[in-house]
Amino acid sequence: MQNKKSLLQRLLVIYITFFIVLVASIAHSVLTDFTRGAAEGVELGEDIAEKWSSGTPRMIYMLDNIRITETPDDAIRIAPATPGAEVRAEVKRLGLVVEEPAPGASPLSLAFRSIGGSGWLYALVLLGPLFYAVIIVLMFMIIHSLRRSIREERTLDRRNVWYLRSIGLLTIAAELIGSAVDWVMSRRAAELLAGNGYAVDTGFHVSYSMVIMGILILFAAEVFAIGQNLSEEQKLTI
C-alpha cells in the first residue's frame, strides 16, 4: 500500500505540473485577447449607440486577425529619425472596422452583429472562452479527485477518464472554432479590400500545436482507462 501511495503522489505531482502549465498558457492567451477585446467592444458599442440615437443606425463590426500577403506600395510610409536610414514596414495582419447602413435595425441586433457582421460569428467567438473556462474547471476537478484518492488510499476515480477526454475534445474544438471564425472573417475582408491593392490570405489555418495537445490529452485519457481496467482485472483475479 505504501508503494501505491507513493505512486499516486508522483502521479499527482505530474498532473498538477502539467495542468499548471496548461492553465497558464490558456490564461495568458485568453485573458490578453479578452482584455483587448473588451476595450475595443466598449468603444464599438458607444459608436453603435451614438449612430442609432442620431436616427441613422449603422451596423459597425470588426474583422480581426486578417492575414495579408500583399500590400500597396504606398500603404505605409515611414520617415526615419536617423539621417540616411531607410525603414520599410510590412503589413502582415490587419484589423478592420466596417460600417454599413442598417435602417430599421434594433440596437440589440446591431450589438450581436458587431463581430464579423454576423450573429453566428458572435456566438462562435463567445464559445472559445466558454470552452477554456470548462477546461480549467475540469482540471481542478481532476486534481481534487487525485488528492482524495491519495488521502483515502484507493484507486483513481474512473470519472477522471471522462474529464480528460472532455478536456482533449474541448481543446481541439476551441482551436477549430477559432480557425473557422478567422477563415470567415478573412473571406469577408477579401471582398471588402478587393481592388485596393491588398491581397488577403483566405486559407484555413489551424494551430497544430493546440490540436496535437488535445490529441495527447486524449491519448493520456486512454492510457488512464487501460490502467483502470488492468487494476480492476487484477482485483477480480485475486
C-alpha positions as CSV (number, residue, x, y, z in Angstrom):
1,M,0.0,0.0,0.0
2,Q,2.9,2.3,0.7
3,N,4.2,1.8,-2.8
4,K,0.8,2.5,-4.2
5,K,0.5,5.7,-2.2
6,S,4.0,6.8,-3.4
7,L,3.0,6.1,-7.0
8,L,-0.2,8.1,-6.6
9,Q,1.7,11.0,-5.1
10,R,4.1,11.1,-8.0
11,L,1.2,10.9,-10.4
12,L,-0.4,13.8,-8.6
13,V,2.8,15.9,-9.0
14,I,2.9,15.1,-12.7
15,Y,-0.7,16.0,-13.2
16,I,-0.5,19.3,-11.2
17,T,2.6,20.4,-13.1
18,F,1.0,19.6,-16.5
19,F,-2.2,21.3,-15.6
20,I,-0.5,24.4,-14.2
21,V,1.5,24.8,-17.4
22,L,-1.7,24.3,-19.5
23,V,-3.8,26.7,-17.4
24,A,-1.0,29.3,-17.5
25,S,-0.8,29.1,-21.3
26,I,-4.6,29.3,-21.8
27,A,-4.9,32.2,-19.3
28,H,-2.1,34.1,-21.0
29,S,-3.7,33.7,-24.4
30,V,-7.4,34.1,-23.4
31,L,-7.0,36.9,-20.9
32,T,-4.9,39.0,-23.2
33,D,-7.4,38.7,-26.0
34,F,-10.3,39.2,-23.6
35,T,-8.8,42.4,-22.2
36,R,-8.1,43.8,-25.6
37,G,-11.5,42.7,-27.0
38,A,-13.3,44.3,-24.0
39,A,-11.7,47.7,-24.6
40,E,-12.5,47.5,-28.3
41,G,-16.0,46.3,-27.6
42,V,-16.8,49.2,-25.3
43,E,-15.6,51.7,-27.9
44,L,-17.6,49.9,-30.7
45,G,-20.7,49.8,-28.5
46,E,-20.6,53.5,-27.9
47,D,-20.3,54.2,-31.6
48,I,-23.3,51.9,-32.4
49,A,-25.4,53.6,-29.7
50,E,-24.4,57.1,-31.0
51,K,-25.3,56.3,-34.6
52,W,-28.6,54.7,-33.6
53,S,-29.6,57.6,-31.3
54,S,-28.9,60.1,-34.1
55,G,-31.6,58.3,-36.2
56,T,-29.2,56.9,-38.8
57,P,-28.4,53.4,-37.4
58,R,-25.4,51.7,-38.9
59,M,-24.0,48.3,-38.5
60,I,-20.5,48.6,-37.2
61,Y,-18.5,45.4,-36.9
62,M,-14.9,44.2,-36.6
63,L,-12.9,41.9,-38.8
64,D,-9.8,40.9,-36.8
65,N,-6.6,38.9,-37.4
66,I,-6.7,39.3,-41.1
67,R,-3.7,37.8,-42.8
68,I,-2.2,39.9,-45.6
69,T,0.1,38.5,-48.3
70,E,0.4,41.7,-50.4
71,T,0.0,45.4,-49.7
72,P,0.1,48.5,-51.9
73,D,3.5,50.1,-52.4
74,D,2.4,53.3,-50.6
75,A,0.5,51.6,-47.8
76,I,2.8,52.8,-45.0
77,R,5.4,55.5,-45.4
78,I,7.9,55.9,-42.5
79,A,10.3,58.8,-42.2
80,P,13.1,57.5,-40.0
81,A,14.6,59.8,-37.4
82,T,18.1,58.7,-38.3
83,P,19.6,60.5,-41.3
84,G,20.4,58.3,-44.2
85,A,18.4,55.3,-42.8
86,E,15.6,53.6,-44.6
87,V,12.6,52.0,-42.9
88,R,10.2,49.7,-44.6
89,A,7.1,48.5,-42.9
90,E,5.5,45.2,-43.9
91,V,1.8,44.7,-43.0
92,K,1.2,41.0,-42.2
93,R,-2.1,41.3,-40.4
94,L,-5.0,43.8,-40.4
95,G,-7.8,44.7,-38.0
96,L,-10.7,46.3,-39.9
97,V,-13.7,48.2,-38.6
98,V,-16.6,48.2,-41.1
99,E,-19.6,50.5,-41.2
100,E,-22.7,49.6,-43.2
101,P,-26.2,51.2,-43.4
102,A,-28.7,49.3,-41.2
103,P,-32.1,51.1,-41.5
104,G,-34.7,49.8,-39.1
105,A,-32.3,47.6,-37.1
106,S,-32.6,47.4,-33.3
107,P,-29.7,48.2,-31.0
108,L,-29.7,44.5,-29.8
109,S,-29.4,43.1,-33.4
110,L,-26.6,45.6,-34.1
111,A,-24.7,44.6,-31.0
112,F,-24.9,40.9,-31.8
113,R,-23.5,41.5,-35.3
114,S,-20.5,43.6,-34.1
115,I,-18.1,40.7,-34.8
116,G,-17.8,39.8,-38.4
117,G,-21.3,41.3,-39.2
118,S,-23.0,38.0,-38.2
119,G,-24.7,36.9,-35.1
120,W,-23.4,33.3,-35.7
121,L,-19.8,34.6,-35.6
122,Y,-20.5,36.5,-32.4
123,A,-21.8,33.3,-30.8
124,L,-18.9,31.2,-32.0
125,V,-16.4,33.8,-30.7
126,L,-18.0,33.5,-27.2
127,L,-17.7,29.7,-27.3
128,G,-13.9,29.9,-27.2
129,P,-13.6,31.5,-23.7
130,L,-16.5,29.3,-22.5
131,F,-14.7,26.1,-23.6
132,Y,-11.5,27.2,-21.9
133,A,-13.4,28.0,-18.7
134,V,-14.9,24.5,-18.7
135,I,-11.4,23.0,-19.3
136,I,-10.0,24.9,-16.3
137,V,-12.9,23.7,-14.1
138,L,-12.3,20.1,-15.2
139,M,-8.6,20.4,-14.5
140,F,-9.3,21.4,-10.9
141,M,-11.9,18.5,-10.6
142,I,-9.2,16.0,-11.7
143,I,-6.6,17.4,-9.2
144,H,-9.2,17.3,-6.4
145,S,-10.1,13.7,-7.3
146,L,-6.4,12.7,-7.3
147,R,-5.8,14.3,-3.9
148,R,-8.8,12.4,-2.5
149,S,-7.6,9.2,-3.9
150,I,-4.2,9.6,-2.2
151,R,-5.8,10.6,1.1
152,E,-8.2,7.7,1.1
153,E,-5.6,5.3,-0.3
154,R,-7.8,4.0,-3.0
155,T,-7.7,3.6,-6.8
156,L,-8.1,6.6,-9.0
157,D,-11.7,7.7,-9.9
158,R,-12.9,6.5,-13.3
159,R,-14.6,9.8,-13.8
160,N,-11.1,11.3,-14.4
161,V,-11.0,9.4,-17.7
162,W,-14.1,11.2,-18.9
163,Y,-12.8,14.5,-17.6
164,L,-9.6,14.1,-19.6
165,R,-11.5,13.1,-22.7
166,S,-13.6,16.2,-22.4
167,I,-10.6,18.4,-22.0
168,G,-9.0,16.9,-25.1
169,L,-12.1,17.3,-27.2
170,L,-12.8,20.8,-25.9
171,T,-9.2,21.9,-26.7
172,I,-9.4,20.6,-30.3
173,A,-12.9,22.1,-30.7
174,A,-11.9,25.5,-29.4
175,E,-9.0,25.7,-31.9
176,L,-11.1,24.6,-34.8
177,I,-13.9,27.1,-34.0
178,G,-11.3,29.9,-33.7
179,S,-9.8,28.9,-37.0
180,A,-13.2,28.8,-38.6
181,V,-14.1,32.3,-37.4
182,D,-10.8,33.6,-38.7
183,W,-11.4,32.0,-42.1
184,V,-14.9,33.5,-42.4
185,M,-13.6,36.9,-41.4
186,S,-10.7,36.7,-43.9
187,R,-13.1,35.8,-46.8
188,R,-15.3,38.9,-45.9
189,A,-12.2,41.1,-45.7
190,A,-11.1,39.9,-49.1
191,E,-14.4,41.0,-50.5
192,L,-14.1,44.4,-48.9
193,L,-10.5,45.0,-49.9
194,A,-10.8,43.8,-53.5
195,G,-9.2,46.3,-55.9
196,N,-7.4,48.2,-53.1
197,G,-4.0,46.6,-53.5
198,Y,-4.3,44.3,-50.5
199,A,-4.2,40.5,-51.0
200,V,-5.9,38.6,-48.2
201,D,-4.9,35.1,-47.3
202,T,-8.2,33.2,-47.3
203,G,-6.8,29.8,-46.4
204,F,-8.0,27.8,-43.4
205,H,-5.2,28.0,-40.9
206,V,-5.1,25.8,-37.8
207,S,-2.6,25.9,-34.9
208,Y,-1.4,22.3,-35.0
209,S,0.3,22.7,-31.6
210,M,-3.1,23.1,-29.9
211,V,-4.6,20.2,-31.9
212,I,-1.6,18.0,-31.0
213,M,-2.0,19.0,-27.4
214,G,-5.7,17.9,-27.5
215,I,-4.7,14.6,-29.1
216,L,-2.0,14.0,-26.4
217,I,-4.6,14.6,-23.7
218,L,-7.0,12.1,-25.4
219,F,-4.1,9.7,-25.5
220,A,-3.4,10.2,-21.8
221,A,-7.1,9.6,-21.1
222,E,-7.0,6.2,-22.9
223,V,-3.8,5.2,-21.1
224,F,-5.6,6.1,-17.9
225,A,-8.6,4.0,-18.9
226,I,-6.3,1.0,-19.7
227,G,-4.7,1.3,-16.3
228,Q,-8.1,1.3,-14.6
229,N,-9.2,-1.8,-16.5
230,L,-6.0,-3.6,-15.6
231,S,-6.4,-2.7,-12.0
232,E,-10.0,-4.0,-11.9
233,E,-9.0,-7.2,-13.7
234,Q,-6.2,-7.8,-11.1
235,K,-8.7,-7.4,-8.3
236,L,-11.0,-10.0,-9.9
237,T,-8.1,-12.4,-10.3
238,I,-7.1,-12.1,-6.7
